[in-house]
Amino acid sequence: MFVELATWLATHPLALGALSFLSGSIPFSLLISKARGVDLRSVGSGNLGATNVYRAMGFKAALLVFGLDAIKGAIPTWIALNNESPTIHIVIAGLAILGHSLSPFVNFKGGKGAATGLGVLAVLATDVFGVLFIAAAILIAVTRYVAPTTIICSILAPLLLYLFDYPLPYVVFTSIITVFIIYRHKTNIVRLIQGTENRV
């Protein structure tokens, strides 16, 4: 049944796009924090992402949220791969990231797209995902900063897709997603310049 549904969705990109955006919009961080008696929007940075979950509730909760947010990007992207068009693949992936960052369920707020973006790349470009995952782990371990790590990896993503000879739509749309993710980190960039950005 699931395979048949996935096949149907892959041939109906408008339906898949809507599903990708809506599933990406599920605010797992808020749901999990509220289940534990915490309103994530009033804690730490107030951001609905795994990093703020880590600060508010610890590593295990953050890992759970990170995994769920990644799955939100991975599943619709995996379904989209059944379509022959690379443009469909990356647009569907981008809608999941957009839904995560601008969720209609929380007044068009949300996370900044890093976890969902990694989930997308895990399916779309496994080798690029592997490079970025290792790079991110090293950068966070050395600097203890998440925001600049996310920005650097976001910039690297389209470059690596180009170098690894992925379809041009992947490179173009990932570049657009990169600009969006950097824009979502504008307050972090200000804090980095001011020297007030929090470390993990």
N, C-alpha and C positions, 0 to 999 in steps of 0.2 A: 504493500500500500504506500509506504513512504517513498520507495523508488519510483512508483508510478506518479505520485504527486510531484516529486522533484523533476521528473521528466516533463510533466505538463507545465510546471512553473518556468522551466528553462526555455520553453517555446512560447511563453507568454510573459515577456520582460516587463510589461507594465504592472502585472500582478505581482511578479517577483520583486520589482522595485518597491512597490508599496509594502510588501511583506518585509523586505530588508530594512526599510526605514522604520517601520513599526517595531520590529523585533529589536533593532538597534536602539530604539527609544526606551526599552524597558530599563528603569533605573535600579539595577541590582544593588548598587551601593547604598541607595536610600532605603530600599526594602530591607536589606540585611541589617543596616544600622538601626532602623526603627524597631526591628524584631528584637534587638538587644537594648532597646530603651535609649537610643542615641539619635538625635536629629543631626545628621551630618552637615546640614546647611548652616548650623550655628556653632560648629566646632572647627578649630584650626582655620584653614583657608576658606572653608565653606564650599569647596569644590566637591562635586559628586564623582570623584575618581578614586582609584585604588590607593594613591599616595596619601590622600586625606584619610581614607579608611585606616591605613597603617598607623597614622599618627593618633587617630581616635580610638582604635580598637585592637591594634596589634597586627603581627605578621600573618597569622592564620586567616583572619577575616579579610585582610588585604589580598592574600593569595587567592581566596575564594572569589572575591569580587573581580580580581584581575582575570582569572580563568573564565568566569561567566561573561565578562565583557569581551574577551577574546573570541569566545564561542559565537557571540552575537555577530561578529564579522566573518568568522570562518564558515558557518553553515550556509548563509545565502550566497557567499562567494563560491563555495563548493557546488551548490546547485547551478549557479550561473555558468560554471565551466562546461556544463552539458550543452550550452549554446555555442555555436561555431564562432561567434563574433567576439574578438578581444575587447571591443568597446563595451559590449554588454557586460563582460566580466568585471571590468574596472568601474563602470558606472554603478552596478549593483553593489560592489564593495564600498564605493564612496557613499552611497546612500545609507549603508549601515553605520559608517563613521559619522555621517551628518546626523542621523537619528540619535546616536549616542551623545553627541555634543549639544544638540538642540532638541532635547526631548519634549514633545508636546505634553507629556504626562507631568512634567515639573516646570511649567511655564517657559518652555523652550530654553531650559538650562541643562547642564549635564557635565560629563567629563570632558577631557581635552583630546581624546581620540587615540591615545598611545596604545592602550591595550587592545582596543578594537582593530586598530591598524595593524598590529602585530598578528592578530588572528587572521586578518585578510591575507597578509603576506605568507603566513604559514601554509595557506592553501594555494595561493596564487603563484608564489615564487619561493619555494622552500629553501633554495640556496641563499637567496637574498635575506630571507628571514633568519637563517642560521648565522650569517655574518653580522646582522644587526643585533641579534640577541646576544651574541658573544661581546660585541662592541659595547652594548648597553650595560651588560653585567660588569665589564671592566671599568667603564666610566663611572658607574654608580659606586662601585667598590672603592675607587681611588678618590673621587671628588665628594661623594655623599650627596650629590645634587641630582635630582630627578629631572627638573625642568630643562636645564641645558643639555642633558643627555638625550631627552626626547627631541629637542630641536635639532641637535646634531644628527641623530639617527633619521629624522624626518628628511633632512637635506640629503643624506646619503642614499636614501631609498630610491629616488628616481635615477640618481647617478649609477647606482649598482644595477638597476634594471636595464639601463642603457648599455653598460659595460658587459652585462651578461646576455645581451642580445635578445631581450624580451620585446614583444610587439610594441610599436610606437605608441598606440593608445595607452598602454600601461605607463609608459614614461611620461606622457603628456598629462594624463589625469592624475597620476601620482604626484606630479609637480604641483598641480592645483591643490590637491589634498594637503601637500606639504605647506603651502602658503596658508591654508586655512588653519592647520594645526599650530603654526607659528603665531598667527594672529590670536588664536585662543590662549596663547602663553604671554600675551602682551603685559599683563600685570607681573608675571614672573620676571620678564625681561627688565621691567622698571626696577623691581626689587634687587635683581642681580647687579644692575648699574649702581644702585644705592648701597649695595652690600648688606641688604637685609633679608635676602632669600633664605628660607629655611632649608636645612639639610635633613636627611633621613637618618 
